[in-house]
Amino acid sequence: MAGKQEITVKSVDWSETVRDHLCAVKNWPDHESPDGYREALKSGDICALGVFAENDQIGTTFYKIDRGDQGSELVILASFGRLKSVDLTALILPVMEQIARDAGCFSVAFVTARVGLIKKTARCGYSISETIMRKGHLM
């Protein structure tokens, strides 16, 4: 199809682009920072997937696998991306779900305050499982 860009998803290491994507995420908790993510990515505690349109990285999703005594869960920690006419949520969720299945996870989870994302992912079978309340700036 003429004019259609090839979109690919692959693991990425820390880079300025990855940092820029992370810094573009809104509503950061006070106790997290890009430097903490960089160190966690370098140590292997978390992973990052880059979304590419042709050769340009237009998105990044950070995730980890939480292992508990009853099983494992893939947790999406942060995600950012923009490309006109492409629904990146619809693109990345099936990829994350496949990674979770391949890792033996029983579920995929993420925290969001975005009402539109809650509605969109509910249509994909996601449901609200908890509400997190936070009072920041205590120090």
C-alpha positions as CSV (number, residue, x, y, z in Angstrom):
1,M,0.0,0.0,0.0
2,A,1.5,3.3,-1.0
3,G,2.2,5.8,1.8
4,K,1.8,3.2,4.6
5,Q,4.7,3.1,7.0
6,E,6.1,-0.2,8.3
7,I,5.7,-0.3,12.1
8,T,8.0,-2.6,14.1
9,V,8.4,-3.3,17.8
10,K,11.7,-4.5,19.4
11,S,13.7,-4.5,22.6
12,V,15.8,-1.4,23.1
13,D,18.5,-0.2,25.5
14,W,18.8,3.2,27.1
15,S,19.3,6.1,24.7
16,E,18.4,9.8,24.5
17,T,15.3,8.9,22.6
18,V,14.2,6.4,25.3
19,R,14.9,9.1,27.9
20,D,12.9,11.7,26.0
21,H,10.0,9.3,25.7
22,L,10.1,8.5,29.4
23,C,10.2,12.2,30.3
24,A,7.1,12.8,28.1
25,V,5.0,10.5,30.3
26,K,2.6,12.5,32.5
27,N,1.7,12.1,36.2
28,W,5.0,10.8,37.4
29,P,5.0,9.6,41.1
30,D,7.4,11.7,43.2
31,H,9.5,8.7,44.1
32,E,10.4,7.8,40.5
33,S,12.8,9.4,38.0
34,P,14.2,8.8,34.6
35,D,17.6,8.1,36.2
36,G,16.0,5.3,38.3
37,Y,14.5,3.8,35.1
38,R,17.9,4.0,33.4
39,E,19.5,2.1,36.2
40,A,16.7,-0.5,36.4
41,L,16.9,-1.0,32.6
42,K,20.7,-1.4,32.6
43,S,20.5,-3.9,35.5
44,G,17.7,-5.9,33.8
45,D,15.1,-5.2,36.5
46,I,12.9,-3.7,33.8
47,C,12.7,-4.0,30.0
48,A,11.9,-1.5,27.3
49,L,10.3,-2.0,23.9
50,G,10.8,0.5,21.2
51,V,8.1,1.2,18.5
52,F,9.6,2.1,15.2
53,A,8.1,3.7,12.1
54,E,10.6,2.9,9.4
55,N,13.8,3.6,11.2
56,D,12.5,6.3,13.6
57,Q,11.7,5.3,17.2
58,I,8.3,6.9,17.8
59,G,7.5,5.1,21.1
60,T,8.8,3.3,24.1
61,T,7.0,1.0,26.6
62,F,8.7,0.0,29.9
63,Y,7.6,-3.2,31.7
64,K,8.7,-5.7,34.3
65,I,7.6,-9.2,35.3
66,D,6.4,-9.4,38.9
67,R,6.9,-12.9,40.2
68,G,4.8,-13.9,43.2
69,D,4.3,-17.2,45.0
70,Q,1.0,-17.7,43.1
71,G,2.4,-16.8,39.6
72,S,3.7,-14.0,37.6
73,E,2.2,-10.8,36.1
74,L,3.6,-8.5,33.4
75,V,3.3,-4.9,34.7
76,I,3.5,-2.0,32.1
77,L,5.3,0.7,34.0
78,A,5.2,3.6,31.5
79,S,4.5,4.0,27.8
80,F,4.8,6.9,25.4
81,G,4.4,7.2,21.6
82,R,2.9,9.3,18.9
83,L,2.2,8.6,15.3
84,K,-0.6,10.2,13.3
85,S,-3.2,7.7,12.1
86,V,-1.8,4.8,14.1
87,D,-3.4,3.5,17.4
88,L,-0.3,2.7,19.3
89,T,-2.3,1.3,22.2
90,A,-4.0,-1.2,19.9
91,L,-0.5,-2.0,18.5
92,I,1.4,-2.5,21.7
93,L,-1.2,-4.3,23.9
94,P,-1.2,-7.5,21.9
95,V,2.6,-7.5,21.9
96,M,2.7,-7.1,25.7
97,E,0.1,-9.9,26.1
98,Q,2.3,-12.2,24.0
99,I,5.4,-11.4,26.0
100,A,3.3,-12.1,29.1
101,R,2.1,-15.5,27.7
102,D,5.7,-16.4,26.7
103,A,6.9,-15.6,30.2
104,G,4.2,-17.7,31.8
105,C,2.4,-14.7,33.3
106,F,-1.3,-15.0,34.4
107,S,-2.1,-11.3,33.6
108,V,-1.0,-7.9,32.3
109,A,-1.5,-4.8,34.5
110,F,-0.9,-1.1,34.3
111,V,-1.7,2.0,36.4
112,T,-3.4,4.9,34.6
113,A,-5.5,8.0,35.5
114,R,-6.4,8.4,31.8
115,V,-10.2,7.9,31.4
116,G,-9.9,7.4,27.6
117,L,-7.3,4.7,28.1
118,I,-9.5,2.9,30.7
119,K,-12.4,2.9,28.2
120,K,-10.2,1.7,25.3
121,T,-8.6,-1.1,27.2
122,A,-11.9,-2.2,28.8
123,R,-13.0,-2.9,25.2
124,C,-10.0,-5.2,25.0
125,G,-10.9,-7.2,28.1
126,Y,-9.1,-5.2,30.8
127,S,-11.0,-4.2,34.0
128,I,-10.3,-2.0,37.0
129,S,-8.8,-4.1,39.7
130,E,-7.8,-1.5,42.3
131,T,-7.7,2.2,42.9
132,I,-4.5,3.8,44.0
133,M,-4.7,7.0,46.0
134,R,-1.6,9.1,46.5
135,K,-0.7,12.2,48.6
136,G,2.6,13.5,47.5
137,H,5.0,16.2,48.6
138,L,5.2,15.0,52.2
139,M,8.9,15.9,52.5
